Amino acid sequence: MARLKTKFFCTECGQESTRWLGRCPGCGEWNTLVEEKIEKTASKLSRGVAEVTPLPKIATTEGQRLDTGSAELNRVLGGGAVVGSLVLISGEPGIGKSTLLLQMAAHLSHNADVLYVSGEESARQIKIRADRMNIHSSRVHILTENSLDRVHSIVLENNYKVLFIDSIQTMVLDQLQSAPGSVSQVREGAAFLLKLAKEHEITVFLVGHVTKDGAIAGPRVLEHMVDTVLYFEGDGHHIFRLLRAVKNRFGPTNEIGVFEMRGDGLAEIDNPSMLFIGDRSRQAAIGSAVVATMEGTRPLLVEIQALVTSSPFAPPRRTVNGMDYHRLLMLLAVLDKRAGYSFTTRDVFVNVTGGLEIKEPAADLAVIAAVMSGLKEKSVGRTALIGELGLTGEIRGVSQIEQRVKEAEKFGFERCIIPEMNAGRLQSGSMKIHPVRTIEEVLEILY
């Protein structure tokens, strides 16, 4: 007979404890342990089931990918969804997760029946969204169900090869007594679906909720279980959405896809550089500079804007949007120490346009150029800047310089400032290249 046992789980990392603790011993967060009742049943070990197979005799499914119907989504996934993979899609409420899944279901239904399981919406609500998106495929089957055991039986009975779950936080396993969305339900439910995907070569897409801090809700082990983690970036106040791969066992990570939210669904942006740099046909504005950054394997031109004003406060303000705050402080310190420009009496505001988050240091020169342009009230002209700034004032090299420069040349930039150590890898083109070694050389070229 089953016995009920009480345990405590951390909602942040999934750490298990037999008693309540104020601070989680796993992740160090406070007041995150919650009580759950676990039903213990007698378990029987299966012997003689698993087989050891020599590596050369293992059959592979290389190249077996599903076309999702979206070139941007295929790029993020590494060429399409791998058959038998488990893909987690997460993001803020209302950002377009369910819309993306319904669009994928409509395209994949051209070849076979697909099952869309919703634990949050009624079938009528899904039909209203489908009508708005002009989706009328009879091979998209809708199931409003919270029980994973019931979903499992329906999938196998009807031989579905593509399954959509919206969302994992609403699904429950009948043998667990805890509530939907609890640590144990999310963890065991994901493991249940992972086994289903691998044993029967069913491609499963999961929607995952996020917490108020923006992290994926549930235990951290959820992200380790799945094959791919995709994260929607953006908010309801902008029509553009960025879909980023933060984990991918079958392709590159940090690849991004750019979409526009429209009335009939998500539309692809074929030329994202144009989105981030705007109209560059005229002379560049004061306080603006462009960097050729890399997102996965894709080069993107991104505009960085800076505003430098006199400060009535002590200490002056530093406001950053789209890049690391402490990185800006470091760049201002290098300008002060190595180039002699002090900002102790000036407020500095830096913004990366288009809602993109820049994390790579190759944007350092563009940030410096934008700040100095705002300080000197002088435009940098049609110049792209690529390079990392060291604490000694030296310009350090970056990776994939050829793709970056080619993207800037394609958009008609007249010159490009790059690290000297990268100059030998470039072939001659129509754009003038300025190799530099120090921050002083950069400022001399620009001003």
C-alpha distance (Angstrom), angle and dihedral (degrees) to the residues before:
residue distance angle dihedral
M1 . . .
A2 3.81 . .
R3 3.80 118.1 .
L4 3.80 125.4 -152.3
K5 3.77 116.2 -130.7
T6 3.82 127.5 -177.1
K7 3.80 120.9 -135.4
F8 3.77 135.7 165.4
F9 3.82 123.6 -127.1
C10 3.79 130.7 -169.0
T11 3.80 111.2 -121.6
E12 3.82 90.6 -150.0
C13 3.80 104.9 48.7
G14 3.82 105.6 4.6
Q15 3.82 94.9 -115.2
E16 3.82 110.6 169.0
S17 3.80 123.6 -138.2
T18 3.80 135.1 173.2
R19 3.82 91.6 -140.7
W20 3.78 138.1 29.8
L21 3.80 117.5 -87.9
G22 3.77 128.0 -173.1
R23 3.78 91.7 -138.7
C24 3.79 125.2 37.2
P25 3.83 110.9 -119.7
G26 3.80 90.1 -150.7
C27 3.81 105.3 53.6
G28 3.82 101.6 7.2
E29 3.82 95.1 -123.1
W30 3.81 119.1 144.6
N31 3.83 126.5 -121.8
T32 3.81 95.0 1.4
L33 3.84 100.2 120.2
V34 3.81 113.1 103.7
E35 3.79 129.0 -174.4
E36 3.80 120.2 -113.6
K37 3.78 132.8 176.3
I38 3.78 114.7 -129.2
E39 3.77 122.8 -161.7
K40 3.77 109.9 -139.0
T41 3.79 116.5 -154.0
A42 3.75 131.0 -179.5
S43 3.77 109.1 -93.3
K44 3.76 128.3 -151.5
L45 3.76 121.6 -152.5
S46 3.78 114.5 -128.6
R47 3.78 109.6 -135.2
G48 3.75 127.1 -166.6
V49 3.83 94.5 15.5
A50 3.79 103.0 104.8
E51 3.78 117.6 68.5
V52 3.78 130.0 -156.0
T53 3.81 111.7 -128.3
P54 3.82 126.7 -168.7
L55 3.80 111.4 -118.3
P56 3.86 97.3 -117.4
K57 3.82 90.9 53.9
I58 3.79 95.5 55.9
A59 3.80 111.0 109.0
T60 3.81 113.8 -132.0
T61 3.78 131.5 -152.6
E62 3.80 95.6 -150.1
G63 3.77 111.4 165.2
Q64 3.80 95.7 16.4
R65 3.77 99.6 129.0
L66 3.77 132.8 147.6
D67 3.79 120.3 -127.7
T68 3.80 105.8 -127.7
G69 3.80 92.9 -161.5
S70 3.82 92.4 -113.8
A71 3.79 121.8 93.8
E72 3.81 90.3 -158.3
L73 3.81 93.0 51.5
N74 3.81 91.5 45.0
R75 3.81 88.8 53.1
V76 3.80 92.3 51.9
L77 3.81 91.5 48.0
G78 3.80 91.5 49.8
G79 3.80 97.9 -105.4
G80 3.79 102.5 -24.5
A81 3.79 138.2 -40.9
V82 3.80 113.6 -47.6
V83 3.80 114.0 -125.8
G84 3.81 110.3 -105.2
S85 3.81 94.8 16.4
L86 3.81 128.5 134.7
V87 3.82 112.7 -134.8
L88 3.81 123.6 -169.8
I89 3.82 118.2 -157.5
S90 3.80 116.4 -168.9
G91 3.79 138.4 170.7
E92 3.78 146.7 124.8
P93 3.83 120.0 -48.0
G94 3.80 112.8 -82.3
I95 3.80 95.1 13.0
G96 3.83 94.5 120.4
K97 3.82 108.8 -89.7
S98 3.81 95.4 132.3
T99 3.80 90.7 41.9
L100 3.80 91.2 54.6
L101 3.81 92.1 48.4
L102 3.79 92.9 50.2
Q103 3.82 91.0 50.0
M104 3.81 89.9 50.6
A105 3.80 91.2 48.1
A106 3.81 91.1 52.4
H107 3.82 92.8 52.1
L108 3.81 96.3 42.6
S109 3.81 90.2 49.4
H110 3.82 89.0 70.6
N111 3.81 88.6 80.5
A112 3.82 104.3 28.9
D113 3.79 144.6 -5.6
V114 3.80 114.0 -77.9
L115 3.80 129.1 -162.8
Y116 3.80 121.6 -136.6
V117 3.81 111.6 -166.4
S118 3.79 118.1 -166.2
G119 3.77 124.3 -173.4
E120 3.80 93.7 173.8
E121 3.79 107.7 45.2
S122 3.78 134.8 45.7
A123 3.80 121.6 -117.3
R124 3.80 88.8 -108.0
Q125 3.81 92.2 56.7
I126 3.79 90.9 50.6
K127 3.82 90.3 48.6
I128 3.82 90.7 53.1
R129 3.81 90.0 53.4
A130 3.81 91.3 46.3
D131 3.82 91.4 51.8
R132 3.80 90.2 51.2
M133 3.80 89.2 51.6
N134 3.84 93.3 44.8
I135 3.80 92.5 -117.2
H136 3.81 112.5 150.6
S137 3.80 104.3 151.6
S138 3.81 113.3 147.6
R139 3.81 89.6 -154.9
V140 3.82 92.3 67.7
H141 3.80 102.9 91.6
I142 3.82 118.6 -161.8
L143 3.80 123.0 -150.4
T144 3.81 122.6 -179.2
E145 3.79 102.0 -159.5
N146 3.81 138.4 132.1
S147 3.80 99.5 -166.1
L148 3.80 114.2 94.2
D149 3.80 90.1 -164.1
R150 3.80 89.5 59.6
V151 3.80 91.3 45.5
H152 3.80 90.0 50.7
S153 3.80 93.6 54.5
I154 3.83 93.6 45.9
V155 3.81 92.3 49.7
L156 3.78 93.1 52.0
E157 3.81 94.9 41.7
N158 3.80 92.8 53.8
N159 3.82 96.5 34.2
Y160 3.82 95.9 -126.5
K161 3.81 113.8 -177.6
V162 3.81 97.8 -170.7
L163 3.81 122.4 50.1
F164 3.81 129.9 -176.8
I165 3.82 120.3 -163.4
D166 3.81 117.8 -166.3
S167 2.97 100.0 -151.6
I168 3.81 135.4 -2.2
Q169 3.83 90.5 -160.1
T170 3.83 90.8 63.5
M171 3.81 96.3 48.8
V172 3.82 122.9 96.7
L173 3.77 137.3 -168.2
D174 3.80 110.9 -136.4
Q175 3.81 94.5 -137.4
L176 3.82 92.4 59.6
Q177 3.79 118.6 80.1
S178 3.82 97.1 -158.2
A179 3.80 123.4 103.7
P180 3.83 124.8 -95.5
G181 3.80 112.0 -83.1
S182 3.80 94.0 25.9
V183 3.78 120.0 133.7
S184 3.79 95.2 -104.6
Q185 3.83 94.2 45.6
V186 3.81 93.5 49.9
R187 3.80 93.7 44.5
E188 3.81 96.8 45.2
G189 3.80 92.5 39.5
A190 3.80 91.7 54.6
A191 3.81 90.6 47.8
F192 3.82 89.1 49.4
L193 3.81 91.9 53.2
L194 3.80 92.0 43.1
K195 3.78 90.2 57.1
L196 3.79 90.7 47.5
A197 3.80 91.7 51.4
K198 3.80 96.3 47.4
E199 3.80 99.1 41.7
H200 3.82 96.3 47.0
E201 3.86 100.9 26.9
I202 3.80 92.4 -118.1
T203 3.79 117.7 158.2
V204 3.82 107.8 -133.0
F205 3.81 126.4 -166.3
L206 3.81 117.6 -165.2
V207 3.79 129.4 -165.8
G208 3.79 113.1 -144.5
H209 3.79 125.9 -163.9
V210 3.81 122.4 -135.6
T211 3.79 131.7 -135.6
K212 3.81 124.9 -120.6
D213 3.81 87.8 -92.2
G214 3.82 91.3 57.3
A215 3.83 96.6 -108.7
I216 3.80 120.8 129.6
A217 3.80 108.3 -90.3
G218 3.78 118.1 -115.9
P219 3.79 132.2 34.9
R220 3.79 119.9 -23.5
V221 3.79 88.8 -122.3
L222 3.83 88.1 74.6
E223 3.81 90.4 73.0
H224 3.81 91.0 47.2
M225 3.81 92.9 52.2
V226 3.79 99.0 53.6
D227 3.80 124.5 74.9
T228 3.80 97.0 -134.2
V229 3.80 133.9 23.0
L230 3.81 117.0 -161.6
Y231 3.78 120.7 -174.7
F232 3.80 127.4 -162.6
E233 3.80 114.3 -140.4
G234 3.79 124.4 -164.9
D235 3.80 135.6 59.3
G236 3.76 141.3 -111.8
H237 3.82 92.4 -93.5
H238 3.82 93.0 66.1
I239 3.78 128.1 57.5
F240 3.81 94.0 -145.5
R241 3.80 123.1 87.7
L242 3.80 129.3 -167.5
L243 3.79 118.1 -152.5
R244 3.81 109.8 -160.4
A245 3.81 129.2 -172.3
V246 3.80 107.2 -137.8
K247 3.80 92.7 171.3
N248 3.80 130.0 19.2
R249 3.79 126.4 164.1
F250 3.81 91.0 -172.0
G251 3.79 102.9 42.5
P252 3.80 147.0 9.0
T253 3.79 122.2 -48.5
N254 3.81 125.9 -131.7
E255 3.81 89.3 34.7
I256 3.79 110.8 145.0
G257 3.78 136.2 -155.0
V258 3.80 121.4 -159.4
F259 3.80 121.9 -144.4
E260 3.78 137.9 174.4
M261 3.80 119.2 -140.0
R262 3.79 109.7 -131.1
G263 3.77 135.3 168.5
D264 3.81 92.0 -95.6
G265 3.81 96.1 45.1
L266 3.80 139.6 -82.8
A267 3.81 116.2 -22.0
E268 3.80 123.7 -162.5
I269 3.80 122.2 -114.3
D270 3.81 105.7 -138.5
N271 3.81 95.6 -170.8
P272 3.82 108.8 36.0
S273 3.81 94.3 169.2
M274 3.80 88.6 67.9
L275 3.81 88.4 54.1
F276 3.80 94.4 54.0
I277 3.80 100.6 41.0
G278 3.82 98.1 37.4
D279 3.80 120.2 -161.1
R280 3.81 107.5 -9.5
S281 3.79 95.6 167.6
R282 3.79 90.3 103.8
Q283 3.80 128.9 55.8
A284 3.80 113.4 -66.4
A285 3.79 114.1 -97.1
I286 3.79 122.3 -112.4
G287 3.81 110.9 -90.0
S288 3.80 93.6 26.1
A289 3.82 132.4 111.9
V290 3.81 135.0 165.8
V291 3.80 127.8 -134.4
A292 3.79 127.7 -167.9
T293 3.78 101.7 -135.0
M294 3.81 130.1 179.1
E295 3.79 123.2 -126.3
G296 3.79 104.7 -174.0
T297 3.81 104.4 -53.4
R298 3.82 94.5 -22.7
P299 3.84 123.0 95.5
L300 3.80 113.7 -142.3
L301 3.76 130.4 -171.7
V302 3.80 109.0 -139.3
E303 3.79 128.0 -174.5
I304 3.80 117.9 -136.0
Q305 3.79 117.6 -162.0
A306 3.80 127.3 -162.7
L307 3.79 133.9 -173.3
V308 3.80 120.2 -163.8
T309 3.82 117.8 -170.7
S310 3.78 137.8 163.6
S311 3.80 111.2 -88.4
P312 3.81 123.5 -132.1
F313 3.81 88.7 -170.1
A314 3.77 135.2 75.2
P315 2.96 114.8 -114.5
P316 3.83 98.6 29.4
R317 3.80 120.8 -123.3
R318 3.80 125.9 -101.3
T319 3.82 113.9 -165.3
V320 3.80 121.2 -179.1
N321 3.79 131.8 -176.8
G322 3.81 120.0 -177.5
M323 3.81 101.3 9.7
D324 3.79 140.5 59.2
Y325 3.81 113.0 -69.9
H326 3.80 93.7 -147.2
R327 3.80 90.7 50.7
L328 3.81 89.5 60.1
L329 3.81 91.0 50.4
M330 3.79 89.2 52.9
L331 3.82 93.0 49.9
L332 3.81 91.8 49.8
A333 3.80 89.8 49.8
V334 3.83 91.1 52.9
L335 3.81 90.4 49.4
D336 3.79 89.2 52.0
K337 3.80 97.1 45.6
R338 3.82 102.5 34.7
A339 3.82 103.6 28.5
G340 3.80 102.1 28.2
Y341 3.83 98.7 -120.7
S342 3.79 112.0 135.1
F343 3.82 123.2 -159.4
T344 3.80 97.7 -179.1
T345 3.83 91.8 115.8
R346 3.82 97.7 37.0
D347 3.80 134.9 80.6
V348 3.81 114.6 -132.5
F349 3.80 123.3 -156.4
V350 3.82 120.2 -175.7
N351 3.81 126.0 -174.0
V352 3.81 132.0 -179.3
T353 3.80 106.5 -148.1
G354 3.79 124.7 -130.9
G355 3.80 95.9 34.2
L356 3.82 93.6 -83.9
E357 3.81 121.1 149.1
I358 3.81 112.0 -138.1
K359 3.79 114.4 -157.3
E360 3.80 104.3 159.3
P361 3.83 118.9 93.8
A362 3.83 92.7 -131.6
A363 3.82 87.0 90.7
D364 3.82 92.6 66.1
L365 3.81 95.2 97.8
A366 3.81 92.6 49.1
V367 3.82 90.7 51.1
I368 3.82 90.6 49.3
A369 3.82 91.2 47.7
A370 3.82 93.0 49.4
V371 3.81 92.5 48.4
M372 3.80 93.3 47.2
S373 3.80 90.4 45.9
G374 3.79 89.3 55.0
L375 3.79 91.1 46.5
K376 3.82 96.5 47.9
E377 3.84 94.9 34.9
K378 3.79 89.5 -129.8
S379 3.80 128.5 125.6
V380 3.82 121.3 -123.4
G381 3.82 89.9 -141.8
R382 3.81 122.8 -144.1
T383 3.79 93.7 -23.6
A384 3.79 129.7 137.5
L385 3.81 117.9 -156.0
I386 3.80 127.7 -155.5
G387 3.79 126.5 174.6
E388 3.78 149.3 88.2
L389 3.79 120.8 -108.3
G390 3.79 118.9 -139.1
L391 3.80 126.1 -152.0
T392 3.79 91.3 -107.5
G393 3.81 90.7 56.5
E394 3.82 95.6 -103.7
I395 3.83 121.6 137.1
R396 3.78 110.4 -125.1
G397 3.79 125.9 -153.9
V398 3.80 126.6 -102.8
S399 3.80 135.0 -151.9
Q400 3.82 128.2 -103.0
I401 3.78 93.5 19.8
E402 3.81 93.2 161.7
Q403 3.81 94.1 61.1
R404 3.80 91.9 45.5
V405 3.80 95.0 51.5
K406 3.80 92.5 43.9
E407 3.82 90.5 54.5
A408 3.81 91.5 51.3
E409 3.81 91.2 47.6
K410 3.82 90.7 50.5
F411 3.81 90.3 59.0
G412 3.78 93.8 51.5
F413 3.80 102.7 -104.1
E414 3.78 110.9 165.0
R415 3.80 98.6 -148.0
C416 3.77 141.0 10.4
I417 3.79 129.4 -154.3
I418 3.81 112.4 -147.6
P419 3.84 137.8 164.1
E420 3.80 113.1 -81.6
M421 3.80 92.0 -126.8
N422 3.83 89.7 62.2
A423 3.81 96.1 48.7
G424 3.81 95.5 85.7
R425 3.80 92.3 62.9
L426 3.81 95.0 58.6
Q427 3.78 126.9 92.5
S428 3.77 121.2 -141.8
G429 3.80 116.0 -87.3
S430 3.77 142.6 159.5
M431 3.80 93.8 -82.0
K432 3.81 120.8 82.4
I433 3.81 113.2 -118.9
H434 3.82 122.0 -150.0
P435 3.83 112.4 -165.0
V436 3.82 111.9 -159.1
R437 3.79 136.0 -173.7
T438 3.81 104.5 -172.9
I439 3.79 139.7 29.0
E440 3.81 89.3 -112.1
E441 3.83 90.4 62.4
V442 3.82 90.6 50.5
L443 3.79 93.1 52.8
E444 3.80 91.7 45.3
I445 3.82 91.3 55.1
L446 3.79 94.0 46.4
Y447 3.80 101.5 38.8
